[in-house]
């Protein structure tokens, strides 16, 4: 049920757990760690193929030419060294050879896209945050510099029309605390009754929001509109609709935008994000809006 021509290709991501050295969960969204392995474009027959690292769980998303998620596949897959995985339907026998009809697919004839298949685990991370080099999206290294350079001059935590607020209240005690939109790098500290937020930045809490399950467990309520601007793995989200990302594939083109109308920067009269900065932000959402990424963790004790 995907609109013909809407999908550019398949985003392939590796998943990993906090056992790789993280002191806490990856973020308020509770998604596991992700690393971007690459993007395989669709061939004219809608086939795609990629060479990926063995023995790791792999997560797939269909994406459009703006890098935005069209379909998020909720199933993880993996393969042994030298093993192939092919989709010949929905319920084929994995113990038998899969025959794809009516013959060889164009993606295999052209050759699969290499995706770090020979790169050790410790090296599957970002050194720079450009479209072609992006692997993980550590919030402090990849996103906060963007906010510092282009956002915090307005979105500085001062309650006004540019920085909305909401209040968290404990109905039993009457205690409350107010949160105001703030894209700065300071620590987010919010405590009401049994509810506590600590360890994240102000920009992270402002964009990703608070965990609804934690709010319920603490028996506190939110008064006002707590907008989750950066929704994990969603096909649409307020932040990206507002910023209006540019085309990323097959080439980056700031003149072609995902949505009609002006960008947030144009309306506000400020410098727009670069295509690489947009791609980093889009990929963060695609990976689950994580706070920590592999770039934040020591990996010296882990085998390739």
N, C-alpha and C positions, 0 to 999 in steps of 0.2 A: 504493500500500500504506500509505496514511496513514489512521489511525482517523478515521471521519467525525465532524465536529464538533471535532476537536482543534486545527485550524489557525484562528487568528484572522485572519491576514493575511500580507502579503509585505513583508519588510524589503528595501529597495533601497539599495545602497551603491555609491559611486563608488570606483574604484581609481586609484591614481597611483603613480609610481615615486620613487626617491630622487633623481632629477634635479631635484626641486623644492627641493633645498637641504639635504639631510641629509648629515652627515659620515660616516655608517656605515649599516649595515642597520637596519631598523625594530625588530628585536628578535631574540631567540634562535630564534624560531619560523620566521624567514625569509619570513614573509608580506609582501606588498607593502602599501603604505599604503592605508587605507580611510577614507572619510568617509560617514557616514550621511546619506542624502538624505531618507528618510522611511519611513513604514509605510503600506501601502495595505490596508485591510480587505477581506476577501472579501465579495462580494455573495452573495445566497441561491443563485445558480446557480454559485457557486465562481469567478466571474470577478473580475478586478481590473484596474485601469488607473491609470497614473501619467504625469505630465508631468515629464520629467527633463532635465538639461542635455545639450546635443548634443555629439557628438564626444568622449565620455569612455566608458571601459569601465565597465559596470554589472554588479554581482554581486547575485544574488537568494538569499534564504532564506525558507522558510516558517517562521513563528513561531507560538507559542501565546499565550494571553492573559497569560502571565507574561513574555513577551518572550524565552522560550527557543527555541533553534533546533530545529525539528522535522525539516526537510530542508535541507541545504546544497547549492545548485546549483553544480557545479564549472565551469560554462561562463560566460564573460564575453560581454556583448552591448554593442552601441553603435548609435547612429543619427545620421544627418545632421540639420542644422536642418530642421524641418518634416516629418521623416520619421516614419512609424509602424512599429512592430514588433508583429506579432501572432502568437500561437501557434495554428495550426490543426491541429497534429499534431506528429509527431516529425521528419519528413523532407520537409516541403513545400518546393517550389522557391522560394527567396528572390527570384528574378528575376520571379516571377509574383505576381499579386494573390492574397491569402489570403482565402478565404471561410470564415467561421466559421458552422457550422450549429448549431441550426436557425434562426438569425437574430441580430439585435443582442443583445449581451450586456448584462446589467444594469449592469455597472460603467461601460460607455460611455454608456448612457442617463442614468445619474446624473451622469456627468462624471468625468474622471480626477482623481486626487489631485495637487495641485501639489506638486512636490518640488524647490524651488530652481532651477527651469528658467531663470529670468532673473537668478539671483544670480551675480556674477562669481566666478571660482575663488578669488581671494584672500579672498573673504568667506564661502566655504563652510567655516567652522570654528566652533568653540564659543566663545561669550563667557561663558556660564554652563552648568553641567552638570545640567540638568533634563531630564525625559523629552522634552518637546516642543521644547527648544532644543538638544539634544545633536547634535553633528556628529562631531567627533573625540574620542578618549579619550587624551589625552597622560597618560602614567603619573604624571609629577611633578605635574601640575596637577589632574587629575581624580580619581585614585585615592589617591595618597599622603596627601592631607589626610584622607581617610576613615580610613586605617590609623592615622595619627597621633592622631586624635581618639578612635577606638573600638577599636583593636586592640593597639597596642604596649605598653600597660600589662601585658599578659600575654605577648604574642609579641615578646619583646625580644632574642632570641638567646641566652638563658640555657638551657642544656641541661637539660631536665626533661620531664615528661610532656606539657606543653603545647607544647614545642618539640623535635620529634624531630631526630635528626642522622643523617648518613651520611658515609662517608669515600671519598675518591677516592685511588686508589693506583696507583703505577707499578710493575708487576711486575718490571721489569728492574733498577731502582735501589732499590726498596723505599721511595722517597719517598712521602709521603702528606699529605693535608690534609683536615680535617673541616669540614663545613658544618652549621650549626645553624639551624633555622627562625627567621627574623627578619623582621618586617614594618616595620622602621625604614627611614629614608631614607638611611642611610650607603652609601658606595660598596661594591659587592661586589667583593672582590679574592680570587681563588682561583687558585693556580698550582701545578701538579704536573707535572714533566717538561716536555713540549711543550704541555701543556694550560694555557690561560690564560683567565680570565674577568676582564674589565675594562670599565668604561664603563656598567655597569648598577647599579641599586640593590639593596640587600639584599632588599627586599620583592619585587622583580621576580624575582630568582633563586629565592627561597623559594617563590613561587606558581607560576611558569611552568616552572622547572627548567632544566637544562642541555641543550644540544643534543647528541643522541645521536651524530650524525655527527662532531661535533668530538671527542667522547670517543673514538670509534673511530679517528679519524685520529691522535690522540695516543697510541694504544695504552695507555690507562689504563682502570681498571675501577672500578666503583662498589661499595662494600661497604656493605650496609645497604639500606634502602628509600628510594629517591629518588622521592617522590610528586609527580606533576605535578598540582597542585590546580586550575589554571586552564588547561584544554585548549583550544587554538584551534579554533573552529568546530565543536566537538563537540556532540552532542545531550545528552550527560550528562557531568558532571564532579564530582569529589569536593567542590570548594569550594562549588558552588552547591547540591549535595545537603545539605551541612552547614548552610549559611546559610538555606536554604529561602526563596527569593524570594517576594514577594507578587505579587498580580495587578496587571498594568499596563494591560490593555486590556479593555473599552473605557474603563474608568476605573480609577484606582489604588485598591486596596483592601487595606490591611495585614491585614485579617481573613481573607483568602482566600490560602492558600499553595499552592505548587506540589507539595509533598510532605506526607505525613502526619507527625505528631509535632511536637515543639517545635523552635524555631529554635536556632541555636548561642548567640545572645545570651540567650535564655530559660534555657537549660541552665546557662550560665556566670553568669547574674545580672547582665548588663550591658545598657547601652542598645543597642537594635537599630538597624540601618541604616534610613534613611528610604527610602521607595519610589524616590525619585530616585537615591539612592546605590546601591540595588540595580540599578536600570536601567543606570546607568553601568558597574557591574561586569559585568553580563550582556552589555552591548554590547561591552565590551572583549574578552571571549571570542569573541563573534560575529565581530569584525573580525580575529581572528587573534592575540589577546593581544600587541599591539604595545607597544613601549616608547616609540617616537617616533611622533608624529602630526603632521598638518599644522600644528597649533598651535605646534609646536616649531621650525618652519622659516621662514626669511624668504621672502616670495613677491613682493617688490616688483618683481623683474625679469621676472615671468611675466605673459603676456597673459591677459585674462579667458577 
